[in-house]
Amino acid sequence: MSSDRLNDIRLDIEKASSVVATGRRLVAQGRTLDLSALEAKVAAACAAIGALPKDDARDLLPALEALLTSLDQLEEDLKSQYAAHLGGTQPADPTRAAAVYRRLQTDID
């Protein structure tokens, strides 16, 4: 594997990390964010890593671990923002919400 290709993948991971860092700043400011581009960046990097020889892929572990850590932090930031906007409540369990909806539908019918 050429070092240029490995560096390109590393750069893609760093770009994804930058998107996450920007997202965390926006959440801290109470602003909304669009993470749709992030999914494509991460998917492309993962596909490229999957095609690498194992030794080359291992070289990218620190960058991937840093990305995962920042994604976990963004998740916590988003949960906190969500809870703050709902007066401290946690997101509803979707299965419970679906059960309530079905029960309401039954009551209406």
C-alpha positions as CSV (number, residue, x, y, z in Angstrom):
1,M,0.0,0.0,0.0
2,S,1.4,3.4,-0.9
3,S,2.0,5.8,1.9
4,D,0.0,8.4,-0.1
5,R,-3.1,6.2,0.0
6,L,-2.6,5.7,3.8
7,N,-2.2,9.4,4.3
8,D,-5.3,10.1,2.2
9,I,-7.3,7.8,4.5
10,R,-5.8,9.4,7.6
11,L,-6.8,12.8,6.2
12,D,-10.4,11.6,5.6
13,I,-10.5,10.4,9.2
14,E,-9.2,13.8,10.4
15,K,-11.8,15.6,8.3
16,A,-14.5,13.5,9.9
17,S,-13.1,14.3,13.3
18,S,-13.2,18.0,12.4
19,V,-16.9,17.7,11.5
20,V,-17.5,16.2,14.9
21,A,-15.6,18.9,16.6
22,T,-17.5,21.6,14.8
23,G,-20.7,19.8,15.7
24,R,-19.7,19.8,19.4
25,R,-19.1,23.6,19.2
26,L,-22.5,24.2,17.6
27,V,-24.2,22.1,20.3
28,A,-22.4,24.0,23.0
29,Q,-23.8,27.2,21.5
30,G,-27.3,25.8,21.4
31,R,-27.3,25.7,17.6
32,T,-28.6,22.9,15.4
33,L,-26.3,20.9,13.2
34,D,-26.4,18.7,10.1
35,L,-24.5,15.5,10.4
36,S,-25.5,14.1,7.1
37,A,-22.1,14.6,5.5
38,L,-20.4,12.9,8.4
39,E,-22.0,9.5,7.6
40,A,-20.7,9.5,4.1
41,K,-17.2,10.5,5.2
42,V,-17.0,7.8,7.9
43,A,-18.5,5.2,5.5
44,A,-15.9,6.1,2.8
45,A,-13.0,5.9,5.3
46,C,-14.3,2.6,6.7
47,A,-14.5,1.1,3.2
48,A,-11.0,2.3,2.4
49,I,-9.7,0.9,5.6
50,G,-11.4,-2.5,4.9
51,A,-9.4,-2.7,1.7
52,L,-6.1,-2.1,3.4
53,P,-3.6,-4.8,4.4
54,K,-3.9,-5.5,8.1
55,D,-0.6,-3.8,9.1
56,D,-1.5,-0.6,7.2
57,A,-5.0,-0.6,8.8
58,R,-3.5,-1.0,12.3
59,D,-1.5,2.2,11.7
60,L,-4.9,4.0,11.5
61,L,-6.1,2.8,14.9
62,P,-5.1,5.9,16.9
63,A,-7.0,8.2,14.5
64,L,-10.0,5.9,14.5
65,E,-10.0,5.7,18.3
66,A,-9.9,9.5,18.5
67,L,-12.8,9.7,16.1
68,L,-14.8,7.2,18.2
69,T,-14.1,9.1,21.4
70,S,-15.2,12.4,19.8
71,L,-18.3,10.8,18.4
72,D,-19.1,9.5,21.9
73,Q,-18.6,13.0,23.3
74,L,-20.9,14.4,20.7
75,E,-23.5,11.9,21.6
76,E,-23.4,12.9,25.2
77,D,-23.5,16.6,24.2
78,L,-26.6,16.0,22.1
79,K,-28.3,14.0,24.9
80,S,-27.6,16.8,27.3
81,Q,-29.0,19.4,24.9
82,Y,-32.1,17.3,24.2
83,A,-32.6,16.9,28.0
84,A,-32.2,20.6,28.6
85,H,-34.8,21.5,26.0
86,L,-37.3,19.0,27.5
87,G,-36.8,20.1,31.0
88,G,-34.5,17.3,31.9
89,T,-36.4,14.4,30.5
90,Q,-34.8,11.6,28.6
91,P,-35.8,10.7,25.0
92,A,-38.8,8.4,24.8
93,D,-38.4,4.7,24.3
94,P,-39.5,4.2,20.7
95,T,-41.1,0.9,21.5
96,R,-43.1,2.4,24.3
97,A,-44.1,5.3,22.1
98,A,-45.3,2.8,19.4
99,A,-47.3,0.9,22.0
100,V,-49.0,4.0,23.2
101,Y,-49.8,5.0,19.7
102,R,-51.3,1.5,19.0
103,R,-53.4,1.8,22.1
104,L,-54.7,5.2,21.1
105,Q,-55.5,3.9,17.6
106,T,-57.5,1.0,19.2
107,D,-59.3,3.5,21.5
108,I,-60.2,5.6,18.5
109,D,-61.5,2.7,16.4
